[in-house]
C-alpha cells in the first residue's frame, strides 16, 4: 500500500500547485460572484450586522441587544447580532468610516474582505495538510478543492458576516495543532493553540469546535511520556484551556453581567426545558441528533436553509412530535451531499487502517472530535435554545469547513488510484462547481420570485 500510494518522482510539487491555483480561482469566482451578485443587505442578517458596525463606527459603543434592529430616541443602536463578540465588527468598522457612510460602497468593500479571509483559510488548510503530510502534496491540493467548493461557505463569504473570520482562526488552530504534535517541547505550542482558540471564540461561539482539537492534542502528546502521562496530559490541557479562557472569557463574562446570560439568543424557543428532560426522552434525543447531522450535511453545498423550503425527514419527524410542522425536502435533494461525505469516510477509514503516522492519526482524530463538538453544539442549541436552529443548521457550517475539507482530502486521496489523482482533483472541482452554479441559479430564481410577490 505504501508503494502504491507513493507520489511519482517527476516534480509532483509543481503539478499539484496547478490544482491549488485552480482551487483558489474557483473560490474567487464562487465567493466573489456571490459578493458581487447579492444585492447589498440581502445576505443573511446583513442589516443586523450593519447595525452592529454603525454602532461602533458612529456611536463608538457596543450595540444594545434587541430582538430587531432599532434606534432608540437617544440614538443608541440595537441589533440581535449584539450577542456576538465585537472582534469581526471592529475589523470592518474602519471600512465603514472610510466609506463616509456610503452603505453600498461599504457592502462591496467589506464583502471583498470576507472573500480575502476565505483565501487565508484555504492557504492555512493547505499549510496544515503539508505539515502533516509532507510527502503527499496531493492531500493539500484536495483539501483546497473541497474547502473552495462548499457552496454555503462561499455564499456566506460573499456577505457581511463574522463566519469567514471565525473559519480563518479555526484553520489556524488546526495548523497549530499539527505543530504542537510535532514539537519536542509542546507546552508553548499548546499555549499558543489555546490562545488562538480563544481568539476564534472571541469571533464567534461556533468556533468552540477547536476545543476538541485542543483536547485531542493534549491527550496524544501526554500519552507519549514514559512516565507521568496523566500529569503531562492534564498540564498541557490546562495550559491550552487556560490560554483560551484568558482570551475569550471576558466577553462572555461581560454578557453574563450585562445581559444576564453568557450566551444570549434573540429568540428563545426550546424543545426541552432542561438537559434532564432530554436524557429522559432518549428517542427524541437520537432523532434530533440525526436531524442535526442530516441538515448540516445538506447545508454544506446547498444553502437550502436560505429558501426556507423544507427540512430533512429526521427534522420533520422530530418537529411533528412537538406539533411543529416543517415541510419535508425530497431525499434525492440531499443524496449528493450524503454520497460525497460517505465516500470520503470510506477512504478515511481505509487510510486509518492502512497506515498513518502518529501526527497524521492525531490530526484526523482531532478533526473528527472537532466535528463531533460542532454537531453537538447545533443539537444543544436546537433542543435547549431555539428549535429554529435545526431548520437553518446549514447556516452553521462555515466554521466546520476547514475540518471537513481536511478529512475529505485524506479520504479521497486514499480512494483514488495514484495515476488518476491529478485529473481526479479537477473532475471533483468541476463537478462541485457545477453543482454550486446550479444552486446559485436556484437562489437567483428564488429572489426573482420573492421580488414579484412583494
N, C-alpha and C positions, 0 to 999 in steps of 0.2 A: 504493500500500500504506500509506503514511504517513497519508493522509487517511482511508482505510478504517479504520485502527486507532485513529484519534484518539478520545478519550473525548467523550461528549456534553457540551454546555456546562452543562446543568442539574445543578448540585451533585452530581457523581459521588462526591465525598468522603463525603457523608452516606450514600448508599445502599450504598457498599462497606463502610462501618462496620457496617452491618446484617449483612453476610456475616461480618465479622470477629467480631462478638459471637456470631453463631451458631456459628462455629468454636470460640470459647472455651467456649461452653455445651456443645458436643459433646465437647470434651476433658474438661471437668469430669464429664460424665455417663459417659464411657467409662473414663477413668483412675480417677475416683472410684468408679465401680461396681466395677472390678476390686479397688481397695483395700478396699472395704467387704465384698465377697462372698468374696474369697480368705481362707481361714482363716489366722490367724497361724502363720507357719512353713511354709506350703505354697507360698510363692513360690519361684522358682528360687534355690537355695542360701541361702535366708533363715537357716537355723540357723547356717550358716558365717559369714554377715555379722553375725549376732547375737553370735557368739563373739568376733569382732573388736571389736565395740563393748564387750562386757563386759570384755575385757582392758584396754581403755583406761579405762573408767569405774570398774572395781573395783580392778584391779591397777596402774593408772596406768603401763602399759607396753605396748609393741607385742606382739602375739601371736607365738607361735612358728609357724614354717612346718611344718605337719604334713599328711600325706595325708588325715586325717579330723579332725573336731572332737574334741578330748580335753583333759582337765585332768590335769596331772601331779601326782605326790604332793606336790610343793612348791607347788602351786596355780597354776602357770603354765598359761595357756590357749593351745591350739594350734588352728589352722584353716588349710585350704587357701587361704583368701582373704588370708592374710598376704602373698601375692605382690603384692597391690595397695598403692599408696601410701595413707597414712593420712588424706588430706585429707577425704574424704567422711565417714569414721568419726569424725574429730574434730568434724565439724559436728553429728553426731547423738548423740554420746556424752553431751553435756549433757542431751539429752532423756531418755536412759535414767536419768541421775542424778535428774532432776526427777520421773520416774515412780516413783522409790523401788523399783526392781526389779520393778515390775509389768509383766511382759513383754507381756501382751495390750494394755495401755494404750500401752506403748511402740510396739508394732507399728502401732497406729492412728495415733498422732501422727507417727511417722517416715514412714509412708506418705503422710500428708497433706502433709508437707513435700516428698516426691517429686512429688506432683501439682502443688504450687505451683511447684516448679522447672520443671516442664513448661510452666506458664503463662509463666514467664520466657523459656523457649525460643521459644514461639510469638510473644511480643512482640518478641524480638530478630530473629527471622526476618522479621517484618513490617517492623521498622525497617530491616533490610538491604535489603529489596525497595523500600521507599520511598526510601531513599538512592540506590539505583542506578537506579530507575525513577520519578523524582519526578512525572512527568506521567501515570503509569499506575497509579493506586491499585489497580486490579483485580489486578495481579501480586501485591501484598502479600496481598490477600484470598485469592487462590487458593493462595498458599504456606501460609497459615494453615489452609486447608481440608485440604490434603494432610498437613501435619505433625500436625494434630489427629486424623487418621483412620488413621494407621498402627497396626494392631492390636497388633503385638508391642511397639512403643514404649509404647503406653498400658498394656499389661499389665505391662511391667517397671516403669513409673512407678507402678503400683499396689502395688508391693512395696518391701521394703528393698533397695536396690541403688545402686551408685555410677554407673550409667549416666545417670540424669536430670541429675546434676550435670555429668558429662562433656559431655552434649549441650548443656547451657546454655553452657558455655565454648566449645564448637565454634560455636554460633550467634553468640556474642560475637566470636569470631575472624573469622567471615565479615563481620560488620558492620565490624570494624576493617580488614579487607582493603579494603572499599569506601572507607573514609575515607583509608586510605593511598594508594589510587589517585587520590583526588580532591585530595590535599594538594599545595600548592605546594612545601612543604619536607617531603619524605616520610621523612627519616631518623628523626625522633622517632616518627611513627606506625608505622614498621616495627619500631622497638624495642618499642613498646607491643604491637603484634601478636605479636611474638616472645615477649614476657613472658606474654601471655595463652595462647599456645600452650604455653608451659612449665607454666602452672598447669593447663591441660587434661591435659597428660601426667602431672602430679602427682596427677591424679584417677584416670585410667585410661589404659592404654597404647593402647587403640583410638583415642584422640584424636589419634594420630600422623597421621591424615589431614589435619589442619590444616597440617602441614609442606608439603603440596602447595600450599596457598593461599599460604604464605609465599614459596615458590619462584617461583610464577607472578607474584605481585605485584612481587617484586624484578626479574624479567626484564622485565615490561611497563614498569615505571617507569624502569628503567635504559635501556630501548630508546628512550625519548623524548629522551634527551640528544643535543644536536647534536654533542658531542664526548665522547670517553671513555666510550662506552656500556658497554663491558665492565667498566671500572673502577668505574663507578657501580653497575652490577648487582652486582658482587662485593661492593662496600662495603655496599649495602643488604641483600643476602642474608646476609653475615657478621654484620651488626648484628642482624638478626632471629633467626638461628640461635643466636648467642651469648646473646641475651636468653633464649631458650627453654632453652638448656643451663644457664644460671646458676640458673634456677628449678627445672628438673626433674632435672638430673643428680645432685644429692646423694642422692636416694632410690635411684637405680639404681646409683650407686657404692656406696652402703651395702649393697645386695643382693649386689653382686659380692664385697664384703669379708666379709660375714657369712654369706651363703648359697652363695657360690662361683660364682654366675652373676647377671648383671644382670637377666635376665628369666626367673625360675624358673617352672616349672609343677609342679603336684602330680602330674600324670600325664605320663609320657614314653613315647609310643608312635609314633615317627616312621615314615613310609613310606620315607624316604631317609635315609641316614646323613650326607650332605654335599651342599652345593649342586652340586658337580661331578657327583654321581650323577644329580641332576635334569636337568642340562644334557645328559647323555649319553642320557637317555631322553626324547626330545622328545615322543613320542606321549603318554606318561603325563603330562608336564608340561602339555600343552594340554588333555588330558581333565580333569585335576584343576582347572585354571583355569576351564574351562566349568562344572564341577560346583560350584565355589565361587560363581560368578555365579548359577547356577540356584537354589542353596539360599538365597542371600541374597535373591533376588527373591521366592521363595515365602514366605520368613520375614518379609517386610515387613508383610503384613496377616494372615498366618496363623501363629500360634506352634505350627506342626506339630511343631517340634523338642521341644516340651514333652510331646507324646504319645508320642514315640519310635515313631511309626507307620510310618516309611519315609523314603526319600530319593529324590532325583531319579534319572533314568535315567543321567545322567553319573556321579553319585556311585556308583550301583550298579555300573556298568560298571567304574569305576576300582577300587572295592573288590574286585570279583570278580577283577580282575587280580592282586591281592595276597592272594587266598584269604580275604578278609574279607566276610562275607555281610551285605548290607543289603537289606531288603525295598524294592521299588520302589513309589513313590507313583504313582497314575494321572496321565497327562498332563492330564486335564481339571481336576484339582485345582489345578494351577499355571497353567492358561491365563489366568484373570482377571488375575493379577499381571503376567504377561508382556504381555498386551494393553495394560494400563494404562500400563506403563512404555514400551513400544514406541510407543504413540500419542503420549505426551509427547515422546519422542525425535524423532519426525517433526516435530512442531511446533517443537521446539527448533532443528532443522536449518533449517527454513523461516525462522525468525526470524533465525538467524545469517546466512543468505544475503540476506534482505530488508532488514535494517538494524538494527544495534545500535551504540550509541555506544561509544567506546573503553573507558569504565569498565564498561559492561554486558558487552561482549565479554570483558573481562578477568575479570569476576566469573564468567561462565559457564565460562571456561577454568579458573579456579581451582577451581570446584565439580567439574568433570569430572576434573581432576587429583586432587583430594582423594578422589573415589570410586575412582579407579584405585589410589591408595595403600591405601585400605581393603580393596579386593578382594585386592590383592597380599599384604596383611598376613594375611588369613584363609587364603589359599593357602599362604603361608610357614609359618604355624602348623600347618596340616594336613599338610604334607609333611615338615617338619623337626622338629616338636614332638609333635603328638598328632593322629592321623587322626580322632579323635572330634570334633574341631573342625568338620570338614566335615559331620558328621551334625547338628550343632547350630549351623550357620553363622548361621541366622536370629537366634540369640541375640546376635549382634554388630551388629545393625542400628541400635540406638537412636542411636549417635553419628553415623551416616550420615544420619539423618532430616532435620536442617536443610539439608544439602547437597542431598539428593534432592528435598525439598519445594520448594526454590527452582527447581531445574531443571524439575520437572514444572509448576510455576506458569507459567514462561515459555512452555513448550511448549503447554499447554492455552489460555493466554491468546491465543496466536497462532492456534491452530486454530479456536477458537470465534468465530463472527462477532460483531461488536460488539453487535448488538441482542439476542443470546442469551446474552451472558456473565453477566449478573446472575442470571437464572433458572438458567443452566447451573451456576453455582457451587453453588446449593442442590441441584440434581439430583445433582451429583457427591458432595456432602457426605452427602446422604440415602442414596445408593446404597452408599457406602463404610461408613457407619454401620450399615446393614442387614447388610452382609457381616460387619462386626465383631461385631454382635449374634449372628449365626449361629455365628461362631467361638466366642464366649463360651458359647453354649449347648452346643456340642460339648465344650468344656472342662469344663463342669458335668457332662455325661453321663459323661465320662471319669473325673472324680473319683468320681462315684457308683459306677461300675463297679469302680474300684480299691478303694473302701471295702468293697464287698461281697466282693471277692476276698481282702482282707487283714483 
